[in-house]
Amino acid sequence: MTTPRRALVLVDIQRDYFADSPLVIQYPNPQESLAKITQAIDAAAAADIPVVAVQHTMGSGAPVFDPDAPGFALHPEVESRRADSWKSLVKENGSVYAGTDLAEWLREQGIDTVTLVGFMTNNCILASAVEAEGLGFTTEVLGDATGAINIANDAGFADAKTVHTTLLALLNSNFAAVADTAAWAEAVGSGQALPKSDLGSSAMAGAERAGA
């Protein structure tokens, strides 16, 4: 098996997700997710894995992700770990690839596997993992280093735990290898790829569970 050539992508780990915002992460507790995110950053640094820090903008004067407001900044626990080697980018869409030079940069670095941590599972993590398939990148998602919010609209309601756990199962069925941070760090240390399911296996296991 070929050793993955990884990059760790920090998706929108901005202050607006932690306090004084309608988008505060509700599951898992964002402080718990943050602790796992910093563990992943430290493991990446130890393994000389490239790191990309992404921030989302909705433009000046926006209620969240205003580039002129304090909530736009990376969380201090992330910012304090920043190294000169990090690539930084600002995006306006859900996917980290849409409207950015990230895909080109990853290819220039010889990266074939992108590890996603950050927020939100139900938006930017999902969009990035799905777009990566068409771009030819393998995706890893660290489930304990991401998080979701409660959502309700004309189509229905789902609490944050349901949103988060359901989407992780969906991603692992096709678009990404989902693992916790400890398992990822172990895979990094051994130079191994993370295992993931596939749509057929997930469908058969789902049918068995539903019929139990």
Rosetta blueprint (number, residue, H / E / L):
1 M L
2 T L
3 T L
4 P L
5 R L
6 R E
7 A E
8 L E
9 V E
10 L E
11 V E
12 D L
13 I L
14 Q E
15 R H
16 D H
17 Y H
18 F L
19 A L
20 D L
21 S L
22 P L
23 L L
24 V L
25 I L
26 Q L
27 Y E
28 P L
29 N L
30 P H
31 Q H
32 E H
33 S H
34 L H
35 A H
36 K H
37 I H
38 T H
39 Q H
40 A H
41 I H
42 D H
43 A H
44 A H
45 A H
46 A H
47 A L
48 D L
49 I L
50 P L
51 V E
52 V E
53 A E
54 V E
55 Q E
56 H E
57 T L
58 M L
59 G L
60 S L
61 G L
62 A L
63 P L
64 V L
65 F L
66 D L
67 P L
68 D L
69 A L
70 P H
71 G H
72 F H
73 A L
74 L E
75 H L
76 P H
77 E H
78 V H
79 E H
80 S L
81 R L
82 R L
83 A L
84 D L
85 S L
86 W L
87 K E
88 S E
89 L E
90 V E
91 K E
92 E L
93 N L
94 G L
95 S L
96 V L
97 Y L
98 A L
99 G L
100 T L
101 D L
102 L H
103 A H
104 E H
105 W H
106 L H
107 R H
108 E H
109 Q L
110 G L
111 I L
112 D L
113 T E
114 V E
115 T E
116 L E
117 V E
118 G E
119 F E
120 M L
121 T H
122 N H
123 N H
124 C H
125 I H
126 L H
127 A H
128 S H
129 A H
130 V H
131 E H
132 A H
133 E H
134 G H
135 L H
136 G L
137 F L
138 T E
139 T E
140 E E
141 V E
142 L E
143 G E
144 D E
145 A E
146 T E
147 G E
148 A E
149 I L
150 N L
151 I E
152 A E
153 N E
154 D L
155 A L
156 G E
157 F E
158 A E
159 D L
160 A H
161 K H
162 T H
163 V H
164 H H
165 T H
166 T H
167 L H
168 L H
169 A H
170 L H
171 L H
172 N H
173 S L
174 N L
175 F L
176 A L
177 A E
178 V E
179 A E
180 D L
181 T H
182 A H
183 A H
184 W H
185 A H
186 E H
187 A H
188 V H
189 G H
190 S H
191 G L
192 Q L
193 A L
194 L L
195 P L
196 K L
197 S L
198 D L
199 L H
200 G H
201 S H
202 S H
203 A H
204 M H
205 A H
206 G H
207 A H
208 E H
209 R H
210 A H
211 G H
212 A L
